[in-house]
Amino acid sequence: ARVAFGGMAGTPARARVTEAALSQVDLDQSQTWDAAVTAIASDFTPLSDHRASATYRLTVAQNLVRKVLMELAAGVTSDTRIAYGDAHV
């Protein structure tokens, strides 16, 4: 899986540690998800500015990873995900 975030630093970037952690996730075992969720803190040192604090940005990114894992585990597919070429948003 490829994971990238914008709004965490000066430019959007891939979350390579998170990507590696996701390869170890068993969707049927939610206790295996925590390593992937917390790996984001290794990928980014979010910036704080007038729009959001670093803590808020990191929490949102972690929640997004957890949400995607929950959707995948439940077999949910969504028409709101927009495909661009071979990437999905």
C-alpha positions as CSV (number, residue, x, y, z in Angstrom):
1,A,0.0,0.0,0.0
2,R,1.1,3.5,-0.7
3,V,0.3,6.2,1.9
4,A,0.9,10.0,1.5
5,F,-0.2,13.0,3.4
6,G,-0.3,16.7,2.7
7,G,-0.5,19.4,5.4
8,M,2.0,17.6,7.7
9,A,5.0,19.4,6.5
10,G,6.0,22.0,3.8
11,T,5.2,19.6,1.0
12,P,3.1,16.4,0.7
13,A,5.2,13.2,1.4
14,R,5.0,9.5,1.4
15,A,4.6,7.7,4.8
16,R,7.1,4.9,4.1
17,V,7.4,3.6,7.7
18,T,3.6,3.4,7.8
19,E,3.6,1.6,4.4
20,A,6.0,-1.0,5.8
21,A,3.9,-1.4,8.9
22,L,0.7,-1.9,6.8
23,S,2.3,-4.9,5.2
24,Q,2.2,-6.6,8.6
25,V,-1.5,-5.8,9.3
26,D,-4.0,-8.6,9.4
27,L,-7.4,-7.0,8.7
28,D,-9.1,-9.7,10.7
29,Q,-7.0,-8.9,13.8
30,S,-7.6,-5.3,14.8
31,Q,-4.9,-5.5,17.5
32,T,-2.4,-5.6,14.6
33,W,-3.5,-2.2,13.4
34,D,-1.9,-0.1,16.1
35,A,1.6,-0.5,14.7
36,A,0.5,1.0,11.4
37,V,-1.5,3.8,13.1
38,T,1.4,4.8,15.4
39,A,4.0,4.5,12.6
40,I,2.9,7.8,11.2
41,A,4.7,9.6,14.1
42,S,7.9,8.1,12.7
43,D,7.2,9.4,9.2
44,F,6.3,13.0,10.1
45,T,7.1,15.7,12.5
46,P,4.0,17.8,11.7
47,L,4.2,21.5,11.7
48,S,2.1,23.8,14.0
49,D,0.7,27.0,12.6
50,H,-2.5,29.1,12.8
51,R,-4.5,26.4,11.0
52,A,-3.7,23.4,13.2
53,S,-1.3,22.2,15.9
54,A,1.2,19.5,15.3
55,T,-0.7,17.2,17.7
56,Y,-4.0,17.8,15.9
57,R,-2.4,17.0,12.5
58,L,-0.9,13.8,13.8
59,T,-4.1,12.7,15.4
60,V,-6.1,13.3,12.2
61,A,-3.6,11.3,10.1
62,Q,-3.7,8.4,12.6
63,N,-7.4,8.5,12.6
64,L,-7.5,8.4,8.8
65,V,-5.3,5.3,8.7
66,R,-7.5,3.6,11.3
67,K,-10.7,4.5,9.4
68,V,-9.3,3.0,6.2
69,L,-8.4,-0.2,8.0
70,M,-11.9,-0.4,9.5
71,E,-13.4,0.1,6.1
72,L,-11.2,-2.5,4.5
73,A,-11.9,-5.0,7.3
74,A,-15.7,-4.4,6.9
75,G,-15.5,-4.8,3.1
76,V,-16.7,-1.3,2.6
77,T,-16.1,0.3,-0.8
78,S,-16.9,3.9,-1.3
79,D,-17.8,5.8,-4.4
80,T,-16.4,8.9,-2.7
81,R,-12.8,7.7,-3.2
82,I,-11.5,9.3,-6.3
83,A,-9.1,7.5,-8.6
84,Y,-6.3,9.3,-10.4
85,G,-4.6,6.9,-12.7
86,D,-3.4,4.0,-10.6
87,A,-3.5,5.9,-7.4
88,H,-6.6,6.2,-5.2
89,V,-7.5,9.1,-2.9
